[in-house]
Amino acid sequence: QPSYNPGRQVGPIKLQPVPGSGRGLVAESDIPLAETVLLSEAVGGALTAAEGNELRPQHLAQHLEGLQRAGKLSSADRARLRLLYDGRLAADSPSTLRNRLGTSLADFQKLEHKLRRAAEAPKKAKGKGFGAPVAATAAASGQADSAIDLAALGEALLESDELLLLAKLNSWGNSFGELGCTKLRKEASEAIIGIWPEFALMNHSCAPNTTTFTVGQMLLVQAVRDVPRGAQVTTSYLGELALAPLEQRREWLRGAYGFECACERCTAEASVPPAVSSAVAEAYQVASSDEARALVEGAAGVPDRGALSPLESRLAAAVERLEGAMERAGLAQQLRSWLRAAAYDAYYSRAVILDLTDSREAQSGADGQEGSLLFGGDRTAPFSDPSIPAELAEVVSEVAPGTDLHLYLTLETLSRSAEAYPRDDPRVADATKTCLRAHILRYGRTSDAVLRELLQARSNHPHYLGRVSLLPPPPPQQHQQQSDAAGSLVPEPLFGSAAWVAASPVQLREAAAKVASMKAAEVEAEAKGAC
């Protein structure tokens, strides 16, 4: 219900030093999958705009600066922000000092109470001379209350450059609302960005054990894997780049956050034989070609799979080379799944082509053959074969479980299975279980009635192979009035899944024709050159 707001909640986690990562959130006890890890409130309130807008950290920084000028950013808010990582690594910088003195989650949760208690406490004379207490003693004992002067952190106003840096390094955003909850709560889907401080303390993994989304202004963090006691609770800073090769992921993280990712997935992918690495790079390169990008992004025309034969052949060869290299190297299934995710664009582009009607086979009377389409099969399926979204969902589930992309792929698998097979067919039951499990990972173990409503609300949004069609964003001036954040937009770290919002089936069919016409133009140009 829209009126329901349980407030800030923190599960069985604690903030502690993490070797090689500064500090991070660690499970104090076993956290089962589908459990809520965090429920966090944005500092100063989140910034929103009409659905489809891409709010950036500089917009948020300007929003927070405006709140501060208006006296609406409290001293507790300023203290919370200053307790976050600000990018400075010098030994005497505030962020390094805060790590050394052992900030706790309680410093974020109960700041108003602590500041009020500090203001009401009688002033005491400072100790002088022999035997006076030393601040380092409190720090060594791990008592955050005495080690950090929270009142001092909140006194001074935040400078513009300080706010911008904090927004760049700690914000989360998405260009649309939670597509199931907004419908049930009768709320408009909006673009959103904010700093949720407890969430900002989570470290990154390219195969995280949580998923994140907003309900109203609250940010929820749900466990999508079992998290054993003592393990880090991780999130992904990458968005769609979680489905990119190792070097692309590491390069972006170095540029945005200044660290070399050494998560379990990156470490494993870095250890594969050169033949496997080159196969991943080739698949990524083929999927990044102009023809493949035009197919995915949408254009004008009427398609046929036969017209895309050259691109299909290149994609099939790249995928088969990768599968063969992994098989010859004898890689474990978990690592194979991660590598497929690194080459996801190739599997996805090939899936789009395989999903089209092939007039050549229709005319010759070719029948569909059982087998895996994306991993080496060759049967056709005109927008109806359940195995196409199912195989993509299997890849995504290893690196981005519980995300919009994952949920929509399982939804499409279920809807196609229900249309393709009798109701009592075991494949329908399997697709139903997989779809429900994906949604339970995101929403938790809710009632069957609410879960059905969430599935129905999501299915009402036009979607195709995990990608959702949204209404176009409003004119730029409307966005500027709402966010008061005019200025150039530069690539900044955002954690949402907005990049997976793309074309509808009709747009993809139209795109196929454009790709075919591009190839025809190239052939014609080459022929003229030869003449």
Secondary structure, 3 states (H helix, E strand, C coil): CCCCCCCCEECCEEEEEECCCEEEEEECCCECCCCEEEEEECCCCCEEEECCCCCCHHHHHHHHHHHHHCCCCCHHHHHHHHCCCCCCCCCCCHHHHHHHHCCCHHHHHCHHHHHHHHHHCCCCCCCCCCCCCCHHHHHHCCCHHHHCCHHHHHHCCCCHHHHHHHHHHHCEEECCCCCCHHHHCCCCCEEEEECCHHHHCCEECCCCCEEEEEECCEEEEEECCCECCCCECEECCCHHHHHCCHHHHHHHHHHHHCCCCCCHHHHHHHCCCHHHHHHHHHHHHHHCCHHHHHHHHCCCCCCCHHHHHHHHHHHHHHHHHHHHHHHHHCCCHHHHHHHHHHCHHHHHHHHHHHCCCCHHHHHHCCCCCCCCCCCCCCCCCCCCCCHHHHHHHHHHCCCCCCCHHHHHHHHHHHHHHHHHCCCCCHHHHHHHHHHHHHHHHHHCCCCHHHHHHHHHHHHCCCEECCEECCCCCCCHHHHHHHHCCCCCCCCCCCCCCHHHCCCCHHHHHHHHHHHHHHHHHHHHHHHHHHC
